[in-house]
Amino acid sequence: MNKNLSPSALLEQTKVIAIMRGVEQERAIRSGIALAEGGVRLIEVTLNTPDALSILSAWREQLPSEVLIGAGTVMSPQMVQDAVAAGASFLITPHFDPAVIDAALERDVEIWPGVMTPTEVAAALRMGLEVVKIFPIALFGPSYIQSLKGPFEQVKPIAVGGVTPENMQDYLRAGAVGVAFGSHLFDPQSIATQNWEQIKQRASGIIQKAKVF
């Protein structure tokens, strides 16, 4: 795999983002390592996780260079600055905020904003963004992605919120550029029992399902 791929190019290639929220630092770091061993190449820690920036920095130091580390739940320009300083290669927001987007673009870091409505999608495109996070997608399902792709052919949606290993291919088939998983990859039970091999195997299975597209 080309180690110089941008986050969006890597997303198009691998289709899967792992989202980590609310796991204590030591186990968060170890579970991220297990996911990387299972083939996940885009791993995000949400900034409302305790010690999020430390986790981000540790992943950046300990994971292979072909794994890109991102920050999620980025809510302000200051969070953009902090995440980039800690080593984030990409940023994801739960909402559409031009000030946050501008702060990322000023630092030449990819940002994938959370959107839902056609108006927000159009606004993101006007700011030069093609990759957007459709959240929470479970409210509408795969058909919503397909509908958005009608008028917005160039948009590259990430399906987030309610995606499962069972329905992930439906979203990819509908036109999603990628899908994001939280507890399906950062499985709470496996983390509690420190079953890193189980996390690795689960990740490998999800990555294999994504390779069909």
C-alpha positions as CSV (number, residue, x, y, z in Angstrom):
1,M,0.0,0.0,0.0
2,N,1.2,3.5,-0.9
3,K,2.3,5.1,2.4
4,N,1.9,8.6,0.8
5,L,-1.8,8.4,0.2
6,S,-3.9,11.3,1.4
7,P,-6.7,10.6,4.0
8,S,-9.4,10.9,1.4
9,A,-7.5,8.6,-1.1
10,L,-6.9,6.1,1.7
11,L,-10.6,6.3,2.5
12,E,-11.6,5.5,-1.1
13,Q,-9.2,2.6,-1.1
14,T,-10.1,1.0,2.3
15,K,-13.6,2.3,2.9
16,V,-13.5,1.9,6.7
17,I,-12.9,4.4,9.6
18,A,-12.7,3.2,13.2
19,I,-14.1,5.7,15.8
20,M,-12.8,5.5,19.4
21,R,-14.8,7.3,22.1
22,G,-14.5,7.1,25.9
23,V,-11.9,4.4,26.3
24,E,-9.2,5.0,28.9
25,Q,-5.8,5.8,27.5
26,E,-3.8,2.6,27.9
27,R,-6.5,0.3,26.5
28,A,-7.4,2.8,23.8
29,I,-3.8,2.7,22.6
30,R,-3.6,-1.1,22.7
31,S,-6.9,-1.5,20.9
32,G,-5.8,0.9,18.2
33,I,-2.7,-1.3,17.6
34,A,-5.0,-4.4,17.3
35,L,-7.2,-2.6,14.7
36,A,-4.1,-1.7,12.7
37,E,-3.0,-5.3,12.8
38,G,-6.4,-6.2,11.5
39,G,-6.0,-4.0,8.5
40,V,-7.8,-0.8,9.6
41,R,-5.9,2.2,8.1
42,L,-8.0,5.2,9.3
43,I,-8.4,5.5,13.1
44,E,-10.0,8.4,14.9
45,V,-10.3,9.4,18.5
46,T,-13.1,11.8,19.5
47,L,-11.9,14.9,21.3
48,N,-14.5,14.5,24.0
49,T,-12.6,11.3,25.1
50,P,-10.4,11.9,28.2
51,D,-6.8,12.2,27.3
52,A,-7.8,12.3,23.6
53,L,-4.7,14.3,22.5
54,S,-2.4,12.0,24.3
55,I,-4.0,9.0,22.7
56,L,-3.7,10.6,19.3
57,S,0.0,11.3,19.8
58,A,0.7,7.8,21.1
59,W,-1.1,6.2,18.1
60,R,0.9,8.5,15.8
61,E,4.1,7.3,17.4
62,Q,3.3,3.6,17.8
63,L,1.2,2.7,14.8
64,P,2.6,1.9,11.3
65,S,3.1,4.8,9.0
66,E,0.5,3.5,6.6
67,V,-2.2,4.1,9.3
68,L,-3.5,7.6,9.4
69,I,-4.7,9.0,12.7
70,G,-7.6,11.5,12.9
71,A,-9.5,13.5,15.5
72,G,-13.3,13.5,15.7
73,T,-15.9,15.6,17.4
74,V,-13.9,18.7,16.4
75,M,-16.1,21.5,17.6
76,S,-14.0,24.7,17.4
77,P,-11.0,26.3,15.7
78,Q,-9.0,25.7,18.9
79,M,-9.7,22.0,18.7
80,V,-8.5,22.0,15.2
81,Q,-5.2,23.6,16.3
82,D,-4.8,21.2,19.2
83,A,-5.5,18.1,17.1
84,V,-3.2,19.1,14.4
85,A,-0.4,19.8,16.9
86,A,-0.9,16.4,18.4
87,G,-0.5,14.7,15.0
88,A,-3.9,14.4,13.4
89,S,-3.9,13.7,9.7
90,F,-7.6,14.3,9.2
91,L,-10.4,15.9,11.2
92,I,-14.1,15.0,11.5
93,T,-16.9,17.1,12.9
94,P,-20.4,16.2,14.0
95,H,-21.8,19.4,12.4
96,F,-21.2,22.0,9.7
97,D,-19.3,25.0,11.0
98,P,-17.5,27.2,8.4
99,A,-15.1,28.6,11.1
100,V,-13.9,25.1,12.0
101,I,-13.6,24.1,8.4
102,D,-11.6,27.3,7.6
103,A,-9.2,26.6,10.5
104,A,-8.5,23.1,9.1
105,L,-8.1,24.4,5.5
106,E,-5.7,27.1,6.7
107,R,-3.5,24.3,8.1
108,D,-3.8,22.2,5.0
109,V,-5.5,19.4,6.9
110,E,-8.4,17.4,5.5
111,I,-11.7,17.9,7.3
112,W,-14.8,15.9,6.8
113,P,-17.7,17.8,8.2
114,G,-20.9,16.3,9.5
115,V,-23.9,17.2,7.3
116,M,-27.4,15.9,6.8
117,T,-29.5,18.2,4.6
118,P,-29.0,19.0,0.9
119,T,-28.3,22.6,1.9
120,E,-25.4,21.6,4.1
121,V,-24.0,19.3,1.4
122,A,-24.1,22.2,-1.1
123,A,-22.4,24.5,1.4
124,A,-19.6,22.0,1.9
125,L,-19.1,21.7,-1.8
126,R,-18.9,25.5,-2.1
127,M,-16.1,25.4,0.4
128,G,-14.2,23.0,-1.8
129,L,-15.0,19.9,0.2
130,E,-16.2,16.6,-1.4
131,V,-15.9,14.2,1.5
132,V,-18.6,14.7,4.0
133,K,-20.0,12.7,7.0
134,I,-23.7,12.0,6.7
135,F,-24.7,11.8,10.3
136,P,-26.8,10.2,11.8
137,I,-27.4,8.1,8.8
138,A,-29.5,5.4,10.7
139,L,-32.4,7.9,10.6
140,F,-32.7,7.5,6.9
141,G,-30.8,4.5,5.7
142,P,-28.9,3.7,2.5
143,S,-31.5,5.2,0.2
144,Y,-30.7,8.6,1.5
145,I,-27.2,8.4,0.3
146,Q,-28.4,7.3,-3.1
147,S,-30.8,10.2,-3.2
148,L,-28.1,12.7,-2.3
149,K,-25.9,11.4,-5.1
150,G,-28.5,12.4,-7.6
151,P,-28.1,16.2,-7.5
152,F,-24.7,16.1,-5.9
153,E,-22.8,13.6,-8.1
154,Q,-19.4,14.8,-6.9
155,V,-20.1,14.4,-3.2
156,K,-18.3,11.6,-1.4
157,P,-20.4,10.6,1.6
158,I,-19.2,8.7,4.7
159,A,-22.1,6.8,6.4
160,V,-21.8,7.4,10.2
161,G,-24.2,6.5,13.0
162,G,-25.9,3.2,12.9
163,V,-23.7,1.4,10.4
164,T,-23.2,-2.3,11.3
165,P,-21.1,-5.1,9.7
166,E,-24.4,-6.5,8.5
167,N,-25.6,-3.4,6.6
168,M,-22.3,-1.8,5.7
169,Q,-22.3,-3.1,2.1
170,D,-25.8,-1.6,1.6
171,Y,-24.3,1.9,2.3
172,L,-21.3,1.3,0.0
173,R,-23.6,0.0,-2.7
174,A,-25.8,3.1,-2.4
175,G,-22.8,5.3,-3.1
176,A,-21.0,5.9,0.3
177,V,-17.3,6.4,-0.2
178,G,-16.8,4.8,3.3
179,V,-18.4,3.7,6.5
180,A,-17.5,4.4,10.1
181,F,-17.7,2.1,13.1
182,G,-17.5,2.8,16.8
183,S,-18.3,-0.1,19.1
184,H,-18.3,-2.7,16.3
185,L,-14.5,-2.2,16.0
186,F,-13.7,-0.8,19.5
187,D,-15.8,-3.5,21.0
188,P,-16.4,-2.7,24.7
189,Q,-16.4,-6.3,25.9
190,S,-13.2,-7.1,24.1
191,I,-11.5,-4.0,25.5
192,A,-12.7,-4.8,29.0
193,T,-11.2,-8.3,28.8
194,Q,-8.2,-7.0,26.9
195,N,-8.9,-9.5,24.1
196,W,-6.8,-7.8,21.5
197,E,-6.8,-10.8,19.2
198,Q,-10.6,-10.7,19.0
199,I,-10.5,-7.0,18.1
200,K,-7.9,-7.8,15.4
201,Q,-10.0,-10.6,13.9
202,R,-13.2,-8.5,14.0
203,A,-11.4,-5.7,12.2
204,S,-10.1,-8.1,9.6
205,G,-13.6,-9.4,8.9
206,I,-15.0,-5.9,8.3
207,I,-12.1,-4.9,6.1
208,Q,-12.6,-8.0,4.0
209,K,-16.3,-7.1,3.5
210,A,-15.3,-3.6,2.4
211,K,-12.9,-4.9,-0.2
212,V,-15.8,-6.0,-2.4
213,F,-16.3,-2.4,-3.4
